[in-house]
Amino acid sequence: MFCIYDGKLHIAKSNLPYSHAVWFVKEGWMPEDDDKLMDKAARGIIDAKGDIYFYTGYDFKIDSEIDSTFFLYLNDLVRKLKLNINKEIFGGLIRKKPGEKWPPIKKYGKIKKYLK
């Protein structure tokens, strides 16, 4: 998991057994009784294949603001996680039933296309 919060890229430890919301509470970025940060922070995951998925909110949406924020930190994310630049970037997720793969809303293309 990763997120962009307070002007910084944050990367969680690998394979944590909880969600972004729980991570945000544990880090002290969000109180349990006020989850507005979930709708504001750009966040995402790197899947088992090495592809990047980013989104915001409980509905896993994307918009121009989240888009801009994510791509400002892409170089840093790639460098810190030593990602394969031939892998793909996806934005947003379309909710499906539990256990089903959630398809992305948007496919951006290979990581290398967006590096500066």
Backbone atoms as SQL, in Angstrom:
CREATE TABLE atoms (id INTEGER PRIMARY KEY, chain TEXT, resi INTEGER, resn TEXT, atom TEXT, x REAL, y REAL, z REAL);
INSERT INTO atoms VALUES
  (1, 'A', 1, 'MET', 'N', 0.843, -1.185, 0.000),
  (2, 'A', 1, 'MET', 'CA', 0.000, 0.000, 0.000),
  (3, 'A', 1, 'MET', 'C', 0.881, 1.238, 0.000),
  (4, 'A', 2, 'PHE', 'N', 0.351, 2.273, -0.608),
  (5, 'A', 2, 'PHE', 'CA', 1.020, 3.567, -0.549),
  (6, 'A', 2, 'PHE', 'C', -0.050, 4.644, -0.476),
  (7, 'A', 3, 'CYS', 'N', 0.355, 5.817, -0.053),
  (8, 'A', 3, 'CYS', 'CA', -0.535, 6.970, -0.085),
  (9, 'A', 3, 'CYS', 'C', 0.299, 8.241, -0.151),
  (10, 'A', 4, 'ILE', 'N', -0.364, 9.282, -0.580),
  (11, 'A', 4, 'ILE', 'CA', 0.249, 10.605, -0.594),
  (12, 'A', 4, 'ILE', 'C', -0.537, 11.423, 0.404),
  (13, 'A', 5, 'TYR', 'N', 0.137, 11.744, 1.491),
  (14, 'A', 5, 'TYR', 'CA', -0.515, 12.455, 2.592),
  (15, 'A', 5, 'TYR', 'C', 0.413, 13.548, 3.089),
  (16, 'A', 6, 'ASP', 'N', -0.152, 14.700, 3.306),
  (17, 'A', 6, 'ASP', 'CA', 0.588, 15.829, 3.869),
  (18, 'A', 6, 'ASP', 'C', 1.821, 16.167, 3.026),
  (19, 'A', 7, 'GLY', 'N', 1.659, 16.070, 1.685),
  (20, 'A', 7, 'GLY', 'CA', 2.731, 16.440, 0.777),
  (21, 'A', 7, 'GLY', 'C', 3.878, 15.444, 0.686),
  (22, 'A', 8, 'LYS', 'N', 3.652, 14.203, 1.169),
  (23, 'A', 8, 'LYS', 'CA', 4.712, 13.196, 1.160),
  (24, 'A', 8, 'LYS', 'C', 4.167, 11.854, 0.688),
  (25, 'A', 9, 'LEU', 'N', 5.037, 11.087, 0.042),
  (26, 'A', 9, 'LEU', 'CA', 4.721, 9.715, -0.325),
  (27, 'A', 9, 'LEU', 'C', 5.011, 8.826, 0.871),
  (28, 'A', 10, 'HIS', 'N', 4.034, 8.019, 1.249),
  (29, 'A', 10, 'HIS', 'CA', 4.185, 7.078, 2.354),
  (30, 'A', 10, 'HIS', 'C', 3.969, 5.678, 1.809),
  (31, 'A', 11, 'ILE', 'N', 4.830, 4.754, 2.215),
  (32, 'A', 11, 'ILE', 'CA', 4.734, 3.373, 1.764),
  (33, 'A', 11, 'ILE', 'C', 4.615, 2.489, 3.000),
  (34, 'A', 12, 'ALA', 'N', 3.569, 1.673, 3.022),
  (35, 'A', 12, 'ALA', 'CA', 3.347, 0.763, 4.149),
  (36, 'A', 12, 'ALA', 'C', 4.282, -0.433, 4.039),
  (37, 'A', 13, 'LYS', 'N', 4.456, -1.134, 5.134),
  (38, 'A', 13, 'LYS', 'CA', 5.202, -2.383, 5.106),
  (39, 'A', 13, 'LYS', 'C', 4.461, -3.353, 4.188),
  (40, 'A', 14, 'SER', 'N', 5.198, -4.248, 3.568),
  (41, 'A', 14, 'SER', 'CA', 4.603, -5.215, 2.633),
  (42, 'A', 14, 'SER', 'C', 3.639, -6.168, 3.333),
  (43, 'A', 15, 'ASN', 'N', 2.591, -6.513, 2.616),
  (44, 'A', 15, 'ASN', 'CA', 1.638, -7.562, 3.019),
  (45, 'A', 15, 'ASN', 'C', 0.967, -7.343, 4.367),
  (46, 'A', 16, 'LEU', 'N', 0.651, -6.105, 4.689),
  (47, 'A', 16, 'LEU', 'CA', -0.083, -5.856, 5.926),
  (48, 'A', 16, 'LEU', 'C', -1.489, -6.451, 5.793),
  (49, 'A', 17, 'PRO', 'N', -2.024, -6.975, 6.890),
  (50, 'A', 17, 'PRO', 'CA', -3.327, -7.647, 6.823),
  (51, 'A', 17, 'PRO', 'C', -4.523, -6.704, 6.981),
  (52, 'A', 18, 'TYR', 'N', -4.322, -5.411, 6.731),
  (53, 'A', 18, 'TYR', 'CA', -5.424, -4.480, 6.905),
  (54, 'A', 18, 'TYR', 'C', -5.474, -3.453, 5.779),
  (55, 'A', 19, 'SER', 'N', -6.526, -2.654, 5.810),
  (56, 'A', 19, 'SER', 'CA', -6.831, -1.693, 4.751),
  (57, 'A', 19, 'SER', 'C', -6.079, -0.377, 4.914),
  (58, 'A', 20, 'HIS', 'N', -6.224, 0.471, 3.892),
  (59, 'A', 20, 'HIS', 'CA', -5.673, 1.827, 3.987),
  (60, 'A', 20, 'HIS', 'C', -6.278, 2.560, 5.181),
  (61, 'A', 21, 'ALA', 'N', -7.578, 2.421, 5.394),
  (62, 'A', 21, 'ALA', 'CA', -8.237, 3.137, 6.502),
  (63, 'A', 21, 'ALA', 'C', -7.616, 2.754, 7.844),
  (64, 'A', 22, 'VAL', 'N', -7.398, 1.486, 8.062),
  (65, 'A', 22, 'VAL', 'CA', -6.776, 1.033, 9.316),
  (66, 'A', 22, 'VAL', 'C', -5.345, 1.565, 9.404),
  (67, 'A', 23, 'TRP', 'N', -4.625, 1.517, 8.306),
  (68, 'A', 23, 'TRP', 'CA', -3.255, 2.038, 8.272),
  (69, 'A', 23, 'TRP', 'C', -3.245, 3.514, 8.647),
  (70, 'A', 24, 'PHE', 'N', -4.164, 4.305, 8.064),
  (71, 'A', 24, 'PHE', 'CA', -4.221, 5.744, 8.351),
  (72, 'A', 24, 'PHE', 'C', -4.472, 6.003, 9.836),
  (73, 'A', 25, 'VAL', 'N', -5.365, 5.221, 10.438),
  (74, 'A', 25, 'VAL', 'CA', -5.650, 5.371, 11.869),
  (75, 'A', 25, 'VAL', 'C', -4.415, 4.997, 12.692),
  (76, 'A', 26, 'LYS', 'N', -3.785, 3.874, 12.359),
  (77, 'A', 26, 'LYS', 'CA', -2.591, 3.425, 13.099),
  (78, 'A', 26, 'LYS', 'C', -1.451, 4.443, 13.022),
  (79, 'A', 27, 'GLU', 'N', -1.341, 5.142, 11.876),
  (80, 'A', 27, 'GLU', 'CA', -0.293, 6.148, 11.710),
  (81, 'A', 27, 'GLU', 'C', -0.644, 7.470, 12.399),
  (82, 'A', 28, 'GLY', 'N', -1.894, 7.619, 12.835),
  (83, 'A', 28, 'GLY', 'CA', -2.325, 8.856, 13.483),
  (84, 'A', 28, 'GLY', 'C', -2.714, 9.948, 12.500),
  (85, 'A', 29, 'TRP', 'N', -2.899, 9.595, 11.237),
  (86, 'A', 29, 'TRP', 'CA', -3.274, 10.575, 10.218),
  (87, 'A', 29, 'TRP', 'C', -4.779, 10.823, 10.190),
  (88, 'A', 30, 'MET', 'N', -5.542, 9.875, 10.743),
  (89, 'A', 30, 'MET', 'CA', -6.988, 9.949, 10.655),
  (90, 'A', 30, 'MET', 'C', -7.588, 9.363, 11.928),
  (91, 'A', 31, 'PRO', 'N', -8.483, 10.113, 12.586),
  (92, 'A', 31, 'PRO', 'CA', -9.142, 9.534, 13.760),
  (93, 'A', 31, 'PRO', 'C', -10.180, 8.486, 13.327),
  (94, 'A', 32, 'GLU', 'N', -10.436, 7.521, 14.186),
  (95, 'A', 32, 'GLU', 'CA', -11.400, 6.466, 13.851),
  (96, 'A', 32, 'GLU', 'C', -12.793, 7.016, 13.575),
  (97, 'A', 33, 'ASP', 'N', -13.147, 8.119, 14.214),
  (98, 'A', 33, 'ASP', 'CA', -14.504, 8.650, 14.075),
  (99, 'A', 33, 'ASP', 'C', -14.628, 9.733, 12.992),
  (100, 'A', 34, 'ASP', 'N', -13.597, 9.948, 12.209),
  (101, 'A', 34, 'ASP', 'CA', -13.642, 10.946, 11.132),
  (102, 'A', 34, 'ASP', 'C', -12.754, 10.478, 9.978),
  (103, 'A', 35, 'ASP', 'N', -13.377, 9.861, 8.990),
  (104, 'A', 35, 'ASP', 'CA', -12.610, 9.247, 7.908),
  (105, 'A', 35, 'ASP', 'C', -12.556, 10.082, 6.627),
  (106, 'A', 36, 'LYS', 'N', -12.629, 11.396, 6.754),
  (107, 'A', 36, 'LYS', 'CA', -12.596, 12.271, 5.574),
  (108, 'A', 36, 'LYS', 'C', -11.312, 12.113, 4.751),
  (109, 'A', 37, 'LEU', 'N', -10.233, 11.744, 5.393),
  (110, 'A', 37, 'LEU', 'CA', -8.975, 11.572, 4.674),
  (111, 'A', 37, 'LEU', 'C', -9.101, 10.526, 3.562),
  (112, 'A', 38, 'MET', 'N', -9.956, 9.544, 3.744),
  (113, 'A', 38, 'MET', 'CA', -10.138, 8.505, 2.723),
  (114, 'A', 38, 'MET', 'C', -10.612, 9.100, 1.396),
  (115, 'A', 39, 'ASP', 'N', -11.351, 10.186, 1.444),
  (116, 'A', 39, 'ASP', 'CA', -11.844, 10.838, 0.225),
  (117, 'A', 39, 'ASP', 'C', -10.894, 11.893, -0.308),
  (118, 'A', 40, 'LYS', 'N', -9.813, 12.174, 0.400),
  (119, 'A', 40, 'LYS', 'CA', -8.883, 13.232, -0.007),
  (120, 'A', 40, 'LYS', 'C', -7.527, 12.706, -0.464),
  (121, 'A', 41, 'ALA', 'N', -7.062, 11.665, 0.170),
  (122, 'A', 41, 'ALA', 'CA', -5.699, 11.173, -0.091),
  (123, 'A', 41, 'ALA', 'C', -5.652, 10.305, -1.343),
  (124, 'A', 42, 'ALA', 'N', -4.648, 10.552, -2.169),
  (125, 'A', 42, 'ALA', 'CA', -4.351, 9.636, -3.274),
  (126, 'A', 42, 'ALA', 'C', -3.689, 8.429, -2.635),
  (127, 'A', 43, 'ARG', 'N', -4.163, 7.248, -2.987),
  (128, 'A', 43, 'ARG', 'CA', -3.619, 6.036, -2.390),
  (129, 'A', 43, 'ARG', 'C', -3.687, 4.913, -3.402),
  (130, 'A', 44, 'GLY', 'N', -3.063, 3.800, -3.089),
  (131, 'A', 44, 'GLY', 'CA', -3.116, 2.687, -4.010),
  (132, 'A', 44, 'GLY', 'C', -2.293, 1.508, -3.565),
  (133, 'A', 45, 'ILE', 'N', -2.118, 0.602, -4.530),
  (134, 'A', 45, 'ILE', 'CA', -1.388, -0.637, -4.278),
  (135, 'A', 45, 'ILE', 'C', -0.512, -0.973, -5.485),
  (136, 'A', 46, 'ILE', 'N', 0.416, -1.864, -5.250),
  (137, 'A', 46, 'ILE', 'CA', 1.184, -2.503, -6.305),
  (138, 'A', 46, 'ILE', 'C', 0.742, -3.967, -6.251),
  (139, 'A', 47, 'ASP', 'N', 0.207, -4.496, -7.355),
  (140, 'A', 47, 'ASP', 'CA', -0.283, -5.878, -7.316),
  (141, 'A', 47, 'ASP', 'C', 0.868, -6.872, -7.451),
  (142, 'A', 48, 'ALA', 'N', 0.533, -8.148, -7.399),
  (143, 'A', 48, 'ALA', 'CA', 1.549, -9.202, -7.443),
  (144, 'A', 48, 'ALA', 'C', 2.350, -9.198, -8.744),
  (145, 'A', 49, 'LYS', 'N', 1.770, -8.668, -9.816),
  (146, 'A', 49, 'LYS', 'CA', 2.480, -8.586, -11.100),
  (147, 'A', 49, 'LYS', 'C', 3.402, -7.376, -11.170),
  (148, 'A', 50, 'GLY', 'N', 3.250, -6.434, -10.224),
  (149, 'A', 50, 'GLY', 'CA', 4.069, -5.225, -10.236),
  (150, 'A', 50, 'GLY', 'C', 3.385, -4.032, -10.863),
  (151, 'A', 51, 'ASP', 'N', 2.095, -4.178, -11.216),
  (152, 'A', 51, 'ASP', 'CA', 1.333, -3.055, -11.762),
  (153, 'A', 51, 'ASP', 'C', 0.870, -2.143, -10.635),
  (154, 'A', 52, 'ILE', 'N', 0.747, -0.850, -10.948),
  (155, 'A', 52, 'ILE', 'CA', 0.315, 0.152, -9.971),
  (156, 'A', 52, 'ILE', 'C', -1.167, 0.452, -10.174),
  (157, 'A', 53, 'TYR', 'N', -1.904, 0.498, -9.072),
  (158, 'A', 53, 'TYR', 'CA', -3.307, 0.919, -9.067),
  (159, 'A', 53, 'TYR', 'C', -3.406, 2.081, -8.089),
  (160, 'A', 54, 'PHE', 'N', -4.013, 3.185, -8.509),
  (161, 'A', 54, 'PHE', 'CA', -4.209, 4.303, -7.589),
  (162, 'A', 54, 'PHE', 'C', -5.646, 4.788, -7.668),
  (163, 'A', 55, 'TYR', 'N', -6.094, 5.458, -6.587),
  (164, 'A', 55, 'TYR', 'CA', -7.487, 5.854, -6.460),
  (165, 'A', 55, 'TYR', 'C', -7.653, 6.683, -5.192),
  (166, 'A', 56, 'THR', 'N', -8.887, 7.075, -4.920),
  (167, 'A', 56, 'THR', 'CA', -9.217, 7.741, -3.667),
  (168, 'A', 56, 'THR', 'C', -10.624, 7.340, -3.258),
  (169, 'A', 57, 'GLY', 'N', -10.935, 7.527, -1.986),
  (170, 'A', 57, 'GLY', 'CA', -12.278, 7.266, -1.484),
  (171, 'A', 57, 'GLY', 'C', -12.613, 5.800, -1.330),
  (172, 'A', 58, 'TYR', 'N', -13.737, 5.572, -0.662),
  (173, 'A', 58, 'TYR', 'CA', -14.227, 4.213, -0.484),
  (174, 'A', 58, 'TYR', 'C', -14.812, 3.658, -1.778),
  (175, 'A', 59, 'ASP', 'N', -15.058, 4.546, -2.729),
  (176, 'A', 59, 'ASP', 'CA', -15.572, 4.104, -4.025),
  (177, 'A', 59, 'ASP', 'C', -14.453, 3.940, -5.053),
  (178, 'A', 60, 'PHE', 'N', -13.208, 4.092, -4.644),
  (179, 'A', 60, 'PHE', 'CA', -12.027, 3.832, -5.473),
  (180, 'A', 60, 'PHE', 'C', -12.052, 4.610, -6.784),
  (181, 'A', 61, 'LYS', 'N', -12.381, 5.893, -6.669),
  (182, 'A', 61, 'LYS', 'CA', -12.536, 6.743, -7.854),
  (183, 'A', 61, 'LYS', 'C', -11.226, 7.433, -8.226),
  (184, 'A', 62, 'ILE', 'N', -11.255, 8.043, -9.393),
  (185, 'A', 62, 'ILE', 'CA', -10.165, 8.911, -9.831),
  (186, 'A', 62, 'ILE', 'C', -10.798, 10.195, -10.351),
  (187, 'A', 63, 'ASP', 'N', -10.035, 11.260, -10.279),
  (188, 'A', 63, 'ASP', 'CA', -10.453, 12.529, -10.864),
  (189, 'A', 63, 'ASP', 'C', -9.176, 13.288, -11.218),
  (190, 'A', 64, 'SER', 'N', -9.315, 14.448, -11.801),
  (191, 'A', 64, 'SER', 'CA', -8.130, 15.179, -12.269),
  (192, 'A', 64, 'SER', 'C', -7.190, 15.557, -11.122),
  (193, 'A', 65, 'GLU', 'N', -7.727, 15.847, -9.961),
  (194, 'A', 65, 'GLU', 'CA', -6.879, 16.219, -8.816),
  (195, 'A', 65, 'GLU', 'C', -6.049, 15.020, -8.334),
  (196, 'A', 66, 'ILE', 'N', -6.688, 13.866, -8.188),
  (197, 'A', 66, 'ILE', 'CA', -5.980, 12.664, -7.748),
  (198, 'A', 66, 'ILE', 'C', -4.966, 12.251, -8.805),
  (199, 'A', 67, 'ASP', 'N', -5.361, 12.345, -10.077),
  (200, 'A', 67, 'ASP', 'CA', -4.461, 12.075, -11.197),
  (201, 'A', 67, 'ASP', 'C', -3.179, 12.908, -11.074),
  (202, 'A', 68, 'SER', 'N', -3.350, 14.204, -10.950),
  (203, 'A', 68, 'SER', 'CA', -2.203, 15.120, -10.862),
  (204, 'A', 68, 'SER', 'C', -1.324, 14.800, -9.663),
  (205, 'A', 69, 'THR', 'N', -1.957, 14.570, -8.526),
  (206, 'A', 69, 'THR', 'CA', -1.207, 14.280, -7.311),
  (207, 'A', 69, 'THR', 'C', -0.397, 13.000, -7.469),
  (208, 'A', 70, 'PHE', 'N', -1.029, 11.951, -7.950),
  (209, 'A', 70, 'PHE', 'CA', -0.332, 10.673, -8.112),
  (210, 'A', 70, 'PHE', 'C', 0.899, 10.819, -9.004),
  (211, 'A', 71, 'PHE', 'N', 0.729, 11.438, -10.160),
  (212, 'A', 71, 'PHE', 'CA', 1.835, 11.509, -11.112),
  (213, 'A', 71, 'PHE', 'C', 2.974, 12.409, -10.632),
  (214, 'A', 72, 'LEU', 'N', 2.711, 13.335, -9.710),
  (215, 'A', 72, 'LEU', 'CA', 3.790, 14.124, -9.113),
  (216, 'A', 72, 'LEU', 'C', 4.747, 13.245, -8.300),
  (217, 'A', 73, 'TYR', 'N', 4.233, 12.155, -7.755),
  (218, 'A', 73, 'TYR', 'CA', 5.018, 11.290, -6.868),
  (219, 'A', 73, 'TYR', 'C', 5.419, 9.967, -7.515),
  (220, 'A', 74, 'LEU', 'N', 5.098, 9.778, -8.790),
  (221, 'A', 74, 'LEU', 'CA', 5.389, 8.510, -9.454),
  (222, 'A', 74, 'LEU', 'C', 6.878, 8.185, -9.464),
  (223, 'A', 75, 'ASN', 'N', 7.719, 9.126, -9.830),
  (224, 'A', 75, 'ASN', 'CA', 9.168, 8.858, -9.861),
  (225, 'A', 75, 'ASN', 'C', 9.656, 8.360, -8.508),
  (226, 'A', 76, 'ASP', 'N', 9.212, 9.000, -7.449),
  (227, 'A', 76, 'ASP', 'CA', 9.614, 8.625, -6.101),
  (228, 'A', 76, 'ASP', 'C', 9.121, 7.216, -5.756),
  (229, 'A', 77, 'LEU', 'N', 7.888, 6.905, -6.110),
  (230, 'A', 77, 'LEU', 'CA', 7.313, 5.583, -5.857),
  (231, 'A', 77, 'LEU', 'C', 8.114, 4.500, -6.585),
  (232, 'A', 78, 'VAL', 'N', 8.417, 4.736, -7.841),
  (233, 'A', 78, 'VAL', 'CA', 9.172, 3.779, -8.650),
  (234, 'A', 78, 'VAL', 'C', 10.565, 3.563, -8.060),
  (235, 'A', 79, 'ARG', 'N', 11.211, 4.645, -7.687),
  (236, 'A', 79, 'ARG', 'CA', 12.566, 4.557, -7.130),
  (237, 'A', 79, 'ARG', 'C', 12.573, 3.824, -5.788),
  (238, 'A', 80, 'LYS', 'N', 11.663, 4.210, -4.899),
  (239, 'A', 80, 'LYS', 'CA', 11.659, 3.612, -3.555),
  (240, 'A', 80, 'LYS', 'C', 11.314, 2.128, -3.574),
  (241, 'A', 81, 'LEU', 'N', 10.417, 1.727, -4.467),
  (242, 'A', 81, 'LEU', 'CA', 10.004, 0.326, -4.515),
  (243, 'A', 81, 'LEU', 'C', 10.725, -0.472, -5.597),
  (244, 'A', 82, 'LYS', 'N', 11.633, 0.200, -6.321),
  (245, 'A', 82, 'LYS', 'CA', 12.391, -0.452, -7.391),
  (246, 'A', 82, 'LYS', 'C', 11.456, -1.184, -8.356),
  (247, 'A', 83, 'LEU', 'N', 10.441, -0.447, -8.822),
  (248, 'A', 83, 'LEU', 'CA', 9.430, -1.037, -9.703),
  (249, 'A', 83, 'LEU', 'C', 9.956, -1.205, -11.121),
  (250, 'A', 84, 'ASN', 'N', 9.472, -2.214, -11.786),
  (251, 'A', 84, 'ASN', 'CA', 9.781, -2.471, -13.185),
  (252, 'A', 84, 'ASN', 'C', 9.034, -1.432, -14.026),
  (253, 'A', 85, 'ILE', 'N', 9.761, -0.613, -14.767),
  (254, 'A', 85, 'ILE', 'CA', 9.135, 0.481, -15.509),
  (255, 'A', 85, 'ILE', 'C', 8.352, 0.008, -16.739),
  (256, 'A', 86, 'ASN', 'N', 8.392, -1.272, -17.024),
  (257, 'A', 86, 'ASN', 'CA', 7.598, -1.823, -18.118),
  (258, 'A', 86, 'ASN', 'C', 6.236, -2.335, -17.649),
  (259, 'A', 87, 'LYS', 'N', 5.959, -2.195, -16.363),
  (260, 'A', 87, 'LYS', 'CA', 4.655, -2.576, -15.822),
  (261, 'A', 87, 'LYS', 'C', 3.660, -1.445, -16.079),
  (262, 'A', 88, 'GLU', 'N', 2.391, -1.696, -15.786),
  (263, 'A', 88, 'GLU', 'CA', 1.301, -0.780, -16.133),
  (264, 'A', 88, 'GLU', 'C', 0.829, 0.059, -14.942),
  (265, 'A', 89, 'ILE', 'N', 0.184, 1.180, -15.277),
  (266, 'A', 89, 'ILE', 'CA', -0.470, 2.040, -14.293),
  (267, 'A', 89, 'ILE', 'C', -1.967, 2.016, -14.586),
  (268, 'A', 90, 'PHE', 'N', -2.757, 1.839, -13.534),
  (269, 'A', 90, 'PHE', 'CA', -4.213, 1.833, -13.639),
  (270, 'A', 90, 'PHE', 'C', -4.792, 2.804, -12.619),
  (271, 'A', 91, 'GLY', 'N', -5.862, 3.473, -12.987),
  (272, 'A', 91, 'GLY', 'CA', -6.514, 4.410, -12.082),
  (273, 'A', 91, 'GLY', 'C', -7.934, 3.976, -11.775),
  (274, 'A', 92, 'GLY', 'N', -8.284, 4.031, -10.502),
  (275, 'A', 92, 'GLY', 'CA', -9.624, 3.694, -10.063),
  (276, 'A', 92, 'GLY', 'C', -9.930, 2.212, -10.194),
  (277, 'A', 93, 'LEU', 'N', -10.988, 1.800, -9.507),
  (278, 'A', 93, 'LEU', 'CA', -11.434, 0.409, -9.564),
  (279, 'A', 93, 'LEU', 'C', -12.956, 0.377, -9.644),
  (280, 'A', 94, 'ILE', 'N', -13.469, -0.588, -10.386),
  (281, 'A', 94, 'ILE', 'CA', -14.916, -0.805, -10.483),
  (282, 'A', 94, 'ILE', 'C', -15.255, -1.927, -9.510),
  (283, 'A', 95, 'ARG', 'N', -16.094, -1.606, -8.532),
  (284, 'A', 95, 'ARG', 'CA', -16.453, -2.590, -7.503),
  (285, 'A', 95, 'ARG', 'C', -17.163, -3.796, -8.108),
  (286, 'A', 96, 'LYS', 'N', -16.787, -4.939, -7.611),
  (287, 'A', 96, 'LYS', 'CA', -17.433, -6.207, -7.971),
  (288, 'A', 96, 'LYS', 'C', -17.764, -6.934, -6.676),
  (289, 'A', 97, 'LYS', 'N', -18.292, -8.125, -6.809),
  (290, 'A', 97, 'LYS', 'CA', -18.613, -8.934, -5.639),
  (291, 'A', 97, 'LYS', 'C', -17.323, -9.310, -4.908),
  (292, 'A', 98, 'PRO', 'N', -17.411, -9.527, -3.586),
  (293, 'A', 98, 'PRO', 'CA', -16.235, -9.965, -2.839),
  (294, 'A', 98, 'PRO', 'C', -15.653, -11.235, -3.465),
  (295, 'A', 99, 'GLY', 'N', -14.345, -11.257, -3.582),
  (296, 'A', 99, 'GLY', 'CA', -13.663, -12.398, -4.170),
  (297, 'A', 99, 'GLY', 'C', -13.436, -12.279, -5.671),
  (298, 'A', 100, 'GLU', 'N', -14.169, -11.390, -6.330),
  (299, 'A', 100, 'GLU', 'CA', -13.972, -11.164, -7.766),
  (300, 'A', 100, 'GLU', 'C', -12.911, -10.093, -7.965),
  (301, 'A', 101, 'LYS', 'N', -12.191, -10.189, -9.084),
  (302, 'A', 101, 'LYS', 'CA', -11.197, -9.164, -9.416),
  (303, 'A', 101, 'LYS', 'C', -11.926, -7.887, -9.825),
  (304, 'A', 102, 'TRP', 'N', -11.515, -6.774, -9.254),
  (305, 'A', 102, 'TRP', 'CA', -12.120, -5.489, -9.578),
  (306, 'A', 102, 'TRP', 'C', -11.356, -4.867, -10.736),
  (307, 'A', 103, 'PRO', 'N', -11.992, -4.647, -11.877),
  (308, 'A', 103, 'PRO', 'CA', -11.275, -4.067, -13.023),
  (309, 'A', 103, 'PRO', 'C', -11.008, -2.571, -12.819),
  (310, 'A', 104, 'PRO', 'N', -9.950, -2.074, -13.458),
  (311, 'A', 104, 'PRO', 'CA', -9.655, -0.637, -13.338),
  (312, 'A', 104, 'PRO', 'C', -10.626, 0.200, -14.153),
  (313, 'A', 105, 'ILE', 'N', -10.780, 1.444, -13.737),
  (314, 'A', 105, 'ILE', 'CA', -11.580, 2.408, -14.488),
  (315, 'A', 105, 'ILE', 'C', -10.804, 2.883, -15.704),
  (316, 'A', 106, 'LYS', 'N', -9.497, 3.117, -15.508),
  (317, 'A', 106, 'LYS', 'CA', -8.681, 3.668, -16.584),
  (318, 'A', 106, 'LYS', 'C', -7.318, 2.992, -16.639),
  (319, 'A', 107, 'LYS', 'N', -6.862, 2.708, -17.848),
  (320, 'A', 107, 'LYS', 'CA', -5.520, 2.179, -18.061),
  (321, 'A', 107, 'LYS', 'C', -4.680, 3.302, -18.652),
  (322, 'A', 108, 'TYR', 'N', -3.567, 3.620, -18.007),
  (323, 'A', 108, 'TYR', 'CA', -2.705, 4.717, -18.457),
  (324, 'A', 108, 'TYR', 'C', -1.590, 4.246, -19.375),
  (325, 'A', 109, 'GLY', 'N', -1.160, 3.017, -19.220),
  (326, 'A', 109, 'GLY', 'CA', -0.039, 2.511, -20.000),
  (327, 'A', 109, 'GLY', 'C', 1.149, 2.200, -19.117),
  (328, 'A', 110, 'LYS', 'N', 2.265, 1.997, -19.741),
  (329, 'A', 110, 'LYS', 'CA', 3.482, 1.599, -19.021),
  (330, 'A', 110, 'LYS', 'C', 4.026, 2.735, -18.147),
  (331, 'A', 111, 'ILE', 'N', 4.595, 2.343, -17.024),
  (332, 'A', 111, 'ILE', 'CA', 5.172, 3.293, -16.074),
  (333, 'A', 111, 'ILE', 'C', 6.184, 4.203, -16.773),
  (334, 'A', 112, 'LYS', 'N', 7.047, 3.622, -17.604),
  (335, 'A', 112, 'LYS', 'CA', 8.139, 4.387, -18.224),
  (336, 'A', 112, 'LYS', 'C', 7.635, 5.568, -19.039),
  (337, 'A', 113, 'LYS', 'N', 6.421, 5.498, -19.535),
  (338, 'A', 113, 'LYS', 'CA', 5.833, 6.580, -20.326),
  (339, 'A', 113, 'LYS', 'C', 5.668, 7.862, -19.504),
  (340, 'A', 114, 'TYR', 'N', 5.571, 7.720, -18.181),
  (341, 'A', 114, 'TYR', 'CA', 5.264, 8.861, -17.305),
  (342, 'A', 114, 'TYR', 'C', 6.432, 9.320, -16.442),
  (343, 'A', 115, 'LEU', 'N', 7.566, 8.673, -16.557),
  (344, 'A', 115, 'LEU', 'CA', 8.705, 9.069, -15.722),
  (345, 'A', 115, 'LEU', 'C', 9.364, 10.330, -16.264),
  (346, 'A', 116, 'LYS', 'N', 9.899, 11.123, -15.339),
  (347, 'A', 116, 'LYS', 'CA', 10.566, 12.376, -15.720),
  (348, 'A', 116, 'LYS', 'C', 12.050, 12.270, -15.452);
